[in-house]
Amino acid sequence: MTSVGAAPAPVPSEAPADGIRAAGGRALAQVGVVFLLVACTITYFGQLHRKQSGDVYGTIYTAVALVQERTIWLDHYVPFIEQRSGEHPYMLSVRPNGHVITSTPTASSVLAVPVVAAFTAAGARGRDWHAWMEASMLTAALTTAASVAVLFVLLTRLTTRPRAALIAATYAWGTLAWGVSGQALWQHGGAALALAVALLSFRDRRFFLAGVAITAMAAFRLTTPVMALFLLPLVGRRPSDWLRFVAGAAPLPLALATYNTVAFGAPWKQGYGSSHVTSALSVDGGRLLDGIGGLLVSPGRGLLLYSPVLLFAIAGAVLGWRRALYRWCAVAFAAYVVVVANVDQWYGGESFGARKLADALPLAAVLLVPAVDAIVRRRWLWVYLALLAWSVFVEALAAAAWPDSWFGTHDLTVNSTWWHPFDNETVAALGAGGTGGKLVLTALIFVLALGAATAATRLSTWSRARLRS
């Protein structure tokens, strides 16, 4: 207490303390990014289920053609693909000029180029089938791990770091990011990464990058523009922001149109054919109801049964409705469910869970934020953790003992196939011989991944300290 007339004691400035806290927060976020990248990459790539879908054959071999022959044509690689998939593989298309090209979108092939280049440098050649399947899986693991890391950075902008870490871990190991996107070079991993980058860019008002990411989603997967459309209000109303967004969004469609012209003869043509797009947009009431129920709550495919922790995303949509980010994430996710449910093969063929919703899961992860904030305050976190435990177990089951033989004894086109509570792929996996041992091995791989991630974060922290000194 100062006496009357005495000079008041100087008040220390809070600016340095704020700067220290900000720097410490950035360092913690960087540690989290390194941890998640390493842990997820090892977990995804270390899955015991290593069978690659026929859909990825053309995708990975296009990357091989780009690296080894500087071409998009697969003429020299057809015999290797036919040896595994039979004559006239469905994922390949023969053009009028006689060249063979993949029918699947090639954005994922571009993602695989660095991995394929590394495998090529190590001596792998076109005939080395198993090497390229491993390259496919490694690319998927790295891509999906990157989506987890980007999502974590976004989540640190929305909630506390411990909660951001919990939600990022939920997305990483409690959803199809593990069982689908990180398992094979489908289109889902790239689309989810682009979506995560778009959401972070919208949050940080980096609208040029948001435009790039939004159009990249469409390059990876043709149905994702539905989500992009409902995220556009996040640009806001300022003309300068829209100019930056359009500048970022313009180049990729031009590149894609050029590719389509060379590969398929016209800018608007693509390998899957226009019928896939018109099918998604042509509403069939019966098919739509079957698809919505099947994708969300059926025992054989239901997202909310495979990952019941995502029920909290519904609560988050309600709790966060007044904030633009949460509102438009909820609308975009709902719209995407409707469009995917309306296609003929809403069930996604021979795959695990609601595969076709894997692209949209970053939206669901963002919607978990308001719910987690609320349940922590009310001390209901144990409910979340209980549902998360089941979700992680189901994904671990897919990684350890996915029962691909189950599909050969069931008619996937019949809707009732997906509604048997005791005859589905999770029950089949649980009843298969050796599942217990495979789950133990998967758990050991998971522990190894966490240990390696911890070591990587310590090394990263030590390296930064050395550089500062």
Secondary structure, DSSP 8 states (H G I E B T S, - for coil): ---TTS-------SHHHHHHHHHHHHHHHHHHHHHHHHHHHHHHHT-S-----THHHHHHHHHHHHHHHS-S--GGGHHHHHHHH-SS-TTEEE-TTS-EEESS-SHHHHHHHHHHHHHHHTT--TT-HHHHHHHHHHHHHHHHHHHHHHHHHHHHHHS-HHHHHHHHHHHHHSSHIIIIITTS--SHHHHHHHHHHHHHHHHHT-HHHHHHHHHHHHHH-TTTHHHHHHHGGGG-S-HHHHHHHHHHHSHHHHHHHHHHHHHHSSTT--TT-HHHHHHHHS--HHHHHHHHHHHHH-TTT-HHHHSGGGHHHHHHHHHTTTSHHHHHHHHHHHHHHHHHHTSTTTT-SSSSSSGGGGGGHHHHHHHHHHHHHHHHHTT-HHHHHHHHHHHHHHHHHHHHH--GGGGGGS-TTSGGGGG-TTSSHHHHHHHSTTHHHHHHHHHHHHHHHHHHHHHHHHHHHHHHHHHH-
